[in-house]
Amino acid sequence: MERFDVVVCGLGAMGSATLYQLAKRGLRVLGIDRYAPPHDLGSSHGETRITRCATGEGLAYVPLALRSHQLWRAIEQETGLDILTSNGVLVLASPGSWARHHGKTHFLETTIEAARTFGIDHEVLTATEIGARFPQFRLVGDETGYFEPGGGFVRPEAAVAAQLELARRGGAVTRLDETLVDYAQQGDGVTVATNRGMYSAGELVLAVGAWLGEVLGPPCAADFAVTRQVQHWYAAGDALESFQPDCFPVFIWDDRDRAFYGFPAVAGAGDAVKVAGESEVRSATVDEARSDVASAERFELFDTIIRDRLPGLKRDCVRASNCLYTVTPGGDFVIDRHPDHPRVFVVSPCSGHGFKHSAAIGEAVAAQIAGEVPLVDLTPFSFERLAGASMPAPTGVP
């Protein structure tokens, strides 16, 4: 049985960041993934992920986002890869909007509060100012906007690939297409069984995304549900130039009872603009959540909202794909040692807003395992926060 200081199971956004940071600290580490990341079978794909430093999900997340931006810039310099594009993020909402974003309401107001609290560069815009600056949007006329110039998008596949490459350079071992079967804490260590062998380690990090409930089993599994999200790429046609990153921001739009978000057109996306909503319909299994996108699903978002709000886009869905959310009661992260197995670290930045924080989370988890004081505080994301919380009733509305 091979021996490691730490075994990291799951090498998506969180696992790749943790593996890299552990290897950087000189620990002997093993990374295991049931597939070969970066891949499109979990939660870390789709060419773009929103990043913003002022977080409408709560002020506790802001230090993670700020630190992640610093780390991605450093990783870009070390690898030469393009990971973070700061073309600005626009959050807009009308009075009385009640849509939930990642389980949270009052998203715009909390975003503005976070920016003011942490001194993040931003502007608060009227509907007239939004329309003048970004005529690509068709506004109702009563919207308020928050614009953060330092926000933008992260390229998830590049971020995962870069951190795995740096981890390997630092001595990490990776075993791909290998599936975790079981684990057990024994004394001051952990044994890990996969479909290919057995390993022992001082610590185990579970960063398995949507498979977490399955891996943890009851009673913890009840706190980690899986939802299926559909990402759409709609053709821009003659309007393509107006949707380029230098003139069109990443956006999050709370349109009264419905929330949706989108990105500028990026190279490799087939001259199309990516947009998506947020579904709260929970799936029984990961396989169920990964079901193919039906023909009607490819156009439902366009017909009900995109046609009216982004008139430059065409009813031509160039591509559609699934992304998995792991959802907790309240929509908050769980980054903590297992309550019954202190040698097992659960890393579940859940509910669809984790990628922007992943680099800092990996660094903080690695620091804690290495006996250092993390640069960011992970205590707001403990298992204790789940006590007494309940899953929101699914609305079925993206």
C-alpha positions as CSV (number, residue, x, y, z in Angstrom):
1,M,0.0,0.0,0.0
2,E,1.5,3.3,-1.1
3,R,1.9,5.9,1.6
4,F,1.3,9.7,1.1
5,D,1.0,12.7,3.4
6,V,-2.3,13.6,1.8
7,V,-4.7,12.1,-0.7
8,V,-7.0,14.4,-2.6
9,C,-10.0,12.8,-4.2
10,G,-11.6,14.9,-7.0
11,L,-9.4,17.1,-9.2
12,G,-11.8,19.8,-10.4
13,A,-11.7,23.4,-9.3
14,M,-11.2,22.7,-5.6
15,G,-9.2,19.5,-5.8
16,S,-6.7,20.8,-8.4
17,A,-6.1,24.0,-6.3
18,T,-5.7,22.0,-3.1
19,L,-3.3,19.5,-4.8
20,Y,-1.2,22.3,-6.2
21,Q,-1.0,24.2,-2.9
22,L,-0.1,21.0,-0.9
23,A,2.7,20.1,-3.4
24,K,3.9,23.7,-3.2
25,R,4.4,23.1,0.5
26,G,6.6,20.1,-0.1
27,L,4.1,17.5,1.0
28,R,3.9,14.1,-0.7
29,V,0.5,14.2,-2.2
30,L,-1.7,11.9,-4.4
31,G,-4.6,13.2,-6.5
32,I,-7.3,10.9,-7.7
33,D,-10.1,11.6,-10.2
34,R,-12.7,9.2,-11.7
35,Y,-12.2,11.0,-15.0
36,A,-9.3,12.9,-16.6
37,P,-9.7,16.6,-15.7
38,P,-10.3,19.1,-17.1
39,H,-13.5,17.5,-18.4
40,D,-17.2,18.3,-18.9
41,L,-18.7,15.7,-16.7
42,G,-19.0,17.7,-13.4
43,S,-19.0,21.3,-12.3
44,S,-15.7,22.8,-13.7
45,H,-16.3,23.4,-17.4
46,G,-18.1,25.5,-20.0
47,E,-15.3,27.9,-21.0
48,T,-16.2,30.7,-18.6
49,R,-17.1,31.2,-15.0
50,I,-18.1,34.5,-13.4
51,T,-15.7,36.1,-11.0
52,R,-16.5,39.2,-8.9
53,C,-15.0,40.4,-5.6
54,A,-18.1,41.9,-4.1
55,T,-20.3,38.8,-3.5
56,G,-24.1,39.0,-3.2
57,E,-24.1,35.6,-1.4
58,G,-22.6,37.2,1.7
59,L,-19.6,39.2,3.0
60,A,-17.8,36.2,4.3
61,Y,-16.9,35.2,0.7
62,V,-15.2,38.5,-0.3
63,P,-11.7,37.6,1.1
64,L,-11.8,34.3,-0.8
65,A,-12.5,36.1,-4.1
66,L,-9.9,38.8,-3.6
67,R,-7.2,36.3,-2.8
68,S,-8.2,34.0,-5.7
69,H,-7.6,36.9,-8.1
70,Q,-4.1,37.4,-6.7
71,L,-3.4,33.7,-7.1
72,W,-4.7,33.4,-10.6
73,R,-2.5,36.3,-11.7
74,A,0.5,34.5,-10.2
75,I,-0.4,31.2,-11.9
76,E,-0.8,33.0,-15.2
77,Q,2.8,34.4,-14.9
78,E,4.1,30.9,-14.0
79,T,2.4,29.0,-16.7
80,G,1.8,31.5,-19.5
81,L,-1.9,30.5,-19.6
82,D,-4.8,33.0,-19.9
83,I,-7.0,32.3,-16.9
84,L,-8.6,35.6,-15.6
85,T,-10.2,38.2,-17.8
86,S,-11.2,41.4,-16.0
87,N,-13.7,43.0,-18.4
88,G,-16.2,44.0,-15.7
89,V,-19.3,42.5,-14.1
90,L,-22.7,44.2,-14.1
91,V,-25.3,43.1,-11.5
92,L,-28.7,44.6,-12.2
93,A,-32.2,44.3,-10.6
94,S,-35.6,46.1,-10.6
95,P,-37.3,47.2,-7.4
96,G,-39.1,44.3,-5.7
97,S,-37.2,41.6,-7.4
98,W,-37.4,38.4,-5.4
99,A,-35.4,35.9,-7.5
100,R,-33.0,33.7,-5.5
101,H,-29.3,33.6,-6.5
102,H,-27.6,30.5,-5.1
103,G,-30.2,30.4,-2.4
104,K,-29.9,34.1,-1.5
105,T,-32.3,37.0,-2.0
106,H,-31.5,40.8,-2.0
107,F,-28.5,40.0,-4.2
108,L,-27.9,43.4,-5.6
109,E,-28.2,45.1,-2.2
110,T,-25.7,42.7,-0.6
111,T,-23.3,43.1,-3.5
112,I,-23.3,46.9,-3.0
113,E,-22.8,46.5,0.7
114,A,-19.9,44.1,0.2
115,A,-18.2,46.5,-2.2
116,R,-18.5,49.4,0.2
117,T,-17.4,47.4,3.2
118,F,-14.2,46.1,1.5
119,G,-13.4,49.2,-0.5
120,I,-13.9,47.4,-3.9
121,D,-13.9,49.7,-6.9
122,H,-17.4,49.9,-8.3
123,E,-20.1,52.2,-9.6
124,V,-23.9,52.2,-8.9
125,L,-25.7,53.0,-12.1
126,T,-29.2,54.1,-13.0
127,A,-31.2,52.4,-15.8
128,T,-30.4,55.4,-18.1
129,E,-26.7,55.0,-17.4
130,I,-26.8,51.3,-17.9
131,G,-28.6,51.7,-21.3
132,A,-26.2,54.4,-22.5
133,R,-23.1,52.3,-21.6
134,F,-24.4,48.9,-22.6
135,P,-27.1,49.3,-25.3
136,Q,-27.0,45.5,-25.9
137,F,-29.5,45.2,-23.0
138,R,-33.2,46.0,-23.4
139,L,-34.2,47.4,-20.1
140,V,-37.5,47.8,-18.4
141,G,-36.4,51.2,-17.2
142,D,-36.5,50.9,-13.5
143,E,-33.3,48.8,-13.0
144,T,-30.4,49.7,-10.7
145,G,-27.0,48.4,-11.7
146,Y,-23.7,47.6,-9.9
147,F,-20.7,47.6,-12.1
148,E,-17.4,46.2,-10.9
149,P,-14.5,46.8,-13.4
150,G,-12.2,44.3,-11.7
151,G,-14.7,41.5,-12.2
152,G,-15.0,39.3,-15.2
153,F,-14.6,35.7,-16.0
154,V,-12.3,32.8,-15.3
155,R,-11.5,30.0,-17.8
156,P,-12.3,26.9,-15.8
157,E,-10.6,24.3,-18.0
158,A,-7.4,26.4,-18.1
159,A,-7.4,27.0,-14.3
160,V,-7.8,23.3,-13.6
161,A,-5.1,22.3,-16.1
162,A,-2.7,24.9,-14.9
163,Q,-2.9,23.9,-11.2
164,L,-2.6,20.2,-12.0
165,E,0.5,20.9,-14.1
166,L,2.0,23.0,-11.3
167,A,1.1,20.3,-8.8
168,R,2.9,17.7,-10.9
169,R,5.9,19.9,-11.2
170,G,6.0,20.1,-7.5
171,G,6.1,16.4,-7.1
172,A,2.4,15.5,-6.8
173,V,1.3,12.1,-8.2
174,T,-2.0,12.0,-10.1
175,R,-4.1,8.9,-10.9
176,L,-6.8,9.6,-13.4
177,D,-9.7,7.5,-14.5
178,E,-9.6,6.0,-11.0
179,T,-12.7,5.9,-8.7
180,L,-12.8,6.2,-4.9
181,V,-14.6,3.2,-3.5
182,D,-14.2,3.6,0.2
183,Y,-12.2,5.3,2.9
184,A,-11.7,4.7,6.7
185,Q,-9.9,6.6,9.4
186,Q,-7.5,4.4,11.3
187,G,-5.7,6.0,14.2
188,D,-3.7,8.9,13.0
189,G,-4.2,8.2,9.3
190,V,-6.7,7.2,6.6
191,T,-6.9,4.3,4.2
192,V,-8.3,5.0,0.8
193,A,-9.7,2.2,-1.5
194,T,-10.2,2.8,-5.2
195,N,-11.2,0.5,-8.1
196,R,-7.5,0.1,-8.7
197,G,-5.8,-0.2,-5.4
198,M,-5.3,0.9,-1.8
199,Y,-3.4,3.9,-0.3
200,S,-2.7,5.2,3.1
201,A,-2.2,8.8,4.1
202,G,-2.1,11.2,7.1
203,E,-5.1,13.2,5.6
204,L,-7.8,12.7,3.0
205,V,-9.4,15.7,1.2
206,L,-12.8,15.0,-0.4
207,A,-13.3,17.5,-3.2
208,V,-15.6,15.2,-5.2
209,G,-18.3,17.8,-6.2
210,A,-21.7,16.4,-7.0
211,W,-20.6,12.9,-5.9
212,L,-20.1,14.1,-2.3
213,G,-23.4,12.9,-0.9
214,E,-22.8,9.5,-2.4
215,V,-19.3,9.4,-0.9
216,L,-20.3,10.6,2.6
217,G,-23.4,8.6,2.9
218,P,-26.1,9.2,5.6
219,P,-26.6,11.3,7.6
220,C,-24.4,13.9,5.9
221,A,-25.6,13.1,2.4
222,A,-28.9,14.8,3.1
223,D,-27.2,18.1,3.2
224,F,-25.7,17.8,-0.3
225,A,-28.3,17.7,-3.1
226,V,-27.5,17.7,-6.8
227,T,-29.2,20.1,-9.3
228,R,-28.8,20.2,-13.1
229,Q,-28.0,23.5,-14.8
230,V,-28.2,24.0,-18.6
231,Q,-25.7,26.4,-20.2
232,H,-26.7,27.8,-23.6
233,W,-24.7,29.4,-26.3
234,Y,-26.9,31.5,-28.6
235,A,-25.6,32.9,-31.9
236,A,-25.0,36.6,-32.2
237,G,-24.9,36.9,-36.0
238,D,-24.3,40.4,-37.2
239,A,-24.3,41.7,-33.6
240,L,-21.2,39.6,-32.7
241,E,-18.8,42.6,-32.5
242,S,-21.0,44.3,-29.8
243,F,-20.8,41.3,-27.6
244,Q,-16.9,41.2,-27.4
245,P,-15.3,41.4,-24.0
246,D,-14.0,44.9,-24.6
247,C,-17.5,46.3,-24.9
248,F,-19.9,43.8,-23.2
249,P,-19.6,42.8,-19.5
250,V,-20.3,39.6,-17.7
251,F,-23.8,40.2,-16.2
252,I,-26.2,38.9,-13.6
253,W,-29.8,40.0,-14.0
254,D,-32.4,39.7,-11.3
255,D,-35.5,40.3,-13.5
256,R,-38.2,40.3,-10.9
257,D,-39.1,36.6,-10.4
258,R,-36.4,35.2,-12.6
259,A,-32.6,35.4,-12.5
260,F,-30.2,34.8,-15.4
261,Y,-26.6,35.6,-16.3
262,G,-24.3,35.7,-19.2
263,F,-20.9,36.4,-20.7
264,P,-19.4,38.1,-23.7
265,A,-18.5,36.1,-26.8
266,V,-15.1,34.4,-26.3
267,A,-12.8,32.8,-28.7
268,G,-13.7,29.2,-29.4
269,A,-17.3,29.5,-28.5
270,G,-18.6,29.4,-32.1
271,D,-19.4,33.1,-32.4
272,A,-22.0,32.7,-29.7
273,V,-22.9,34.3,-26.3
274,K,-23.2,32.0,-23.3
275,V,-26.3,32.6,-21.0
276,A,-27.9,30.5,-18.4
277,G,-30.5,30.5,-15.6
278,E,-30.5,28.7,-12.3
279,S,-32.7,25.7,-11.8
280,E,-33.5,24.5,-8.2
281,V,-35.0,21.2,-9.3
282,R,-33.0,18.5,-7.5
283,S,-32.0,15.2,-9.1
284,A,-31.9,11.9,-7.3
285,T,-28.5,10.9,-8.7
286,V,-25.6,12.4,-10.6
287,D,-26.4,10.3,-13.6
288,E,-29.9,11.7,-13.7
289,A,-28.6,15.2,-13.5
290,R,-26.2,14.6,-16.4
291,S,-29.1,13.6,-18.8
292,D,-28.9,15.1,-22.3
293,V,-30.3,18.5,-23.0
294,A,-33.6,18.0,-24.7
295,S,-34.5,20.1,-27.8
296,A,-37.2,22.1,-26.0
297,E,-34.7,23.0,-23.2
298,R,-32.3,24.6,-25.7
299,F,-34.9,27.3,-26.4
300,E,-37.0,27.7,-23.3
301,L,-34.6,30.3,-21.8
302,F,-34.4,32.2,-25.0
303,D,-38.2,32.3,-25.6
304,T,-39.1,33.3,-22.1
305,I,-36.5,36.0,-21.3
306,I,-33.4,36.3,-23.6
307,R,-35.4,37.4,-26.7
308,D,-36.8,40.4,-24.8
309,R,-33.6,41.3,-22.8
310,L,-30.8,40.7,-25.3
311,P,-32.4,41.4,-28.7
312,G,-29.1,41.1,-30.5
313,L,-29.0,37.4,-30.0
314,K,-30.6,34.9,-32.3
315,R,-32.9,31.9,-31.6
316,D,-30.0,29.7,-32.7
317,C,-28.6,27.6,-29.9
318,V,-25.2,26.7,-31.2
319,R,-24.5,24.5,-28.2
320,A,-26.0,23.5,-24.9
321,S,-24.5,21.5,-22.0
322,N,-25.2,20.5,-18.5
323,C,-23.3,21.6,-15.4
324,L,-23.9,20.1,-11.9
325,Y,-24.5,22.1,-8.8
326,T,-24.1,20.6,-5.3
327,V,-26.6,22.4,-3.2
328,T,-26.6,22.8,0.6
329,P,-29.3,24.2,2.9
330,G,-29.0,28.0,2.7
331,G,-26.7,27.8,-0.3
332,D,-23.5,28.2,1.7
333,F,-20.2,26.3,1.4
334,V,-19.0,23.5,3.6
335,I,-15.2,23.5,4.0
336,D,-14.4,21.7,7.2
337,R,-13.1,18.5,8.8
338,H,-15.7,15.7,8.8
339,P,-17.5,15.8,12.2
340,D,-16.9,12.1,12.8
341,H,-13.5,11.7,11.0
342,P,-11.1,14.6,11.8
343,R,-8.5,13.2,9.3
344,V,-11.0,13.7,6.5
345,F,-11.3,17.3,5.1
346,V,-14.6,17.9,3.2
347,V,-14.2,20.7,0.6
348,S,-17.6,21.5,-0.9
349,P,-17.9,25.1,-2.2
350,C,-21.5,24.5,-3.1
351,S,-24.6,25.9,-4.7
352,G,-23.1,27.2,-7.9
353,H,-20.9,30.1,-6.7
354,G,-17.7,28.3,-5.9
355,F,-15.3,28.6,-8.8
356,K,-14.5,32.2,-8.3
357,H,-13.2,31.3,-4.8
358,S,-11.4,28.0,-5.7
359,A,-7.8,29.2,-5.8
360,A,-8.0,30.7,-2.3
361,I,-9.9,27.8,-0.9
362,G,-7.2,25.4,-2.1
363,E,-4.5,27.5,-0.5
364,A,-6.4,27.8,2.8
365,V,-7.1,24.1,3.0
366,A,-3.5,23.2,2.2
367,A,-2.3,25.7,4.8
368,Q,-4.5,24.3,7.5
369,I,-3.4,20.7,6.7
370,A,0.3,21.9,6.8
371,G,-0.2,23.5,10.2
372,E,-0.1,27.1,8.9
373,V,-2.5,29.9,9.7
374,P,-4.6,30.3,6.5
375,L,-4.7,33.8,4.9
376,V,-8.5,33.6,4.7
377,D,-10.9,32.4,7.4
378,L,-12.7,29.1,6.7
379,T,-14.7,29.1,10.0
380,P,-17.8,30.6,8.3
381,F,-18.1,27.4,6.3
382,S,-18.2,24.8,9.0
383,F,-20.5,21.8,9.3
384,E,-22.1,23.5,12.3
385,R,-23.7,26.0,10.0
386,L,-25.8,23.2,8.5
387,A,-27.4,22.4,11.9
388,G,-31.1,23.3,11.8
389,A,-31.0,24.5,8.2
390,S,-33.3,23.0,5.6
391,M,-33.3,22.8,1.9
392,P,-35.4,25.5,0.2
393,A,-38.4,24.2,-1.6
394,P,-37.5,23.8,-5.3
395,T,-39.2,26.3,-7.5
396,G,-38.4,24.6,-10.8
397,V,-37.8,28.1,-12.2
398,P,-34.3,28.7,-13.7
